[in-house]
């Protein structure tokens, strides 16, 4: 991947909004929701083998979990009629159990009506509210607002707020297979799968999609973000559909998956965060949530079933890594990670994105610091994990063109095979993780944090991670020359990996080692109250927060660099 990055706004591949798949979907919203509800109902019935007792159990489980959720974890964004709706479900279920006069067929019919009501409600809850005029306004707000903040930082004086000296492309570097994703988006359906470190990712990716001249994508956003008015506006305008992670019942999960699959079959470009949620540890995701990913495989098979055998029926998976020097939420994320892995039974979940004020404050801090972001767009894959060329042809490991449809055939016919598709999804997940590591872009902040933490770990070999993190920060001092030597060693290995196309390196990593270290120290966790790494008055390296240092160190986990220590 070249060091050069996109410095301009691409022309839209579909200039007319009526050609955008997401606009076509929004015009058919009512019918689409009905289709999702019906398909979800069918899926639940297949899972329960249309057995009345199994169906009743699923309905009872759903009712129980929903009542528990409303009582223990209500959110402001929840619908006003929740108690009323689930109260009706409960009374109907109780009547059915008590009424001995009903035949099994009559009972089944009633249970199916309840299932239909629930899948319809869930489909409505999940569905995107994309409005083209809002999308255009949001795109302008994001671009104008971010650019003004950037220029206020770089150009001194009040007039700087109106300056156009610096563009967002100076701040946010877009590298990689940008031409290919544009080419494929005009031919088939794109599923973009980025890494996920911050709540800022959704807005950032929305802006990237716009810069690349792509039509809007739909994507699943946590319902909790809709609690915040400014986020709710942006999310709705940018095509988000709602994902309520409190709901773990089968009927909801099937409806969510069906919504994604049906949207892909409709030809709407989609965005999944395959890690499912922000990385708590700071590591690139290794274990992906395969639920939504499986919908891409399912949609591809469904397209083949309908005879969509050419490139217009193909679904392309595009991995993307987002590289930050710092993550606003890092302190609370690493605290959650350590509490979970350390098997503490209770931990306080806090979120720096809990109010519009905090988000605004973060954005001002973020754009008024001289730190960069890079977004790396990887090579496209088919749903089996093969690379595809710019014409949408799948290419195997030996460079031969292959027909993806062949992998869904049985006795010459496209068939549904849940176990087979599960295996394909698992393999696709592995391939995405491989690509994440290949297109990950190493920053100076990653290098210094990784090296420092590994040196501290080596100097305290007898300690496990949790005891290591309890070390008094004032006792941890790294002699600069020793630190520099270790940084050189790690950098050398990273350059070897880059030569083997196993990782990417940011342009600032081409400076001399002292400059790289200074750059890394200046940028790593730069606005946190306690800095992960600082240089003391003697010129040596100290930490003010070992947990944060561990978090930023984790970005280089997965490359076996630990073997150098």
Secondary structure, DSSP 4 states (H G I P E B T S, - for coil): --S----SPPPPSS-SGGG-HHHHHHHTHHHHHHHHHHHHHHHHHHHTTT-HHHHHHHHHHHHHHHHHHHHHS--TTS-TTHHHHHHHHHHHHHHHHH-TTS-HHHHHHHHHHHHHHHHHHHHHHH-----HHHHHHHHHHHHHHHHHHHHHHHS-SGGGGG--SS-HHHHEEEEESHHHHHHHHTTSEEEEEE----TTHHHHHHHHHHHTTPPPPEEEEEGGGGGSHHHHHHHHHTTEEEE-TT--SHHHHHHHHHHHHHHHHTT--EEE-TTSS--SSSSPP-S--HHHHHHHHHHHHHHHHTT--SGGG-EEEEEEEEEES--TTHHHHHHHHHHHHTT-S------TTSSHHHHHHHHHHHHTS---EEEEEEEEE-TTS-EE-TT--EE-TTS-EE-GGGGGEETTEE---HHHHHHHHHHHHHHHHHHHHHH-EE-HHHHHHHHHHHHHHHHTTTS-HHHHTTS-GGG-EE-HHHHHHHHHHHHHHHHHHHHTTS-EE-GGGGS-HHHHHHHHHHHTTTTSSS-S-EE-TTS-EE-S-HHHHHHHHGGGTTS-GGGG-
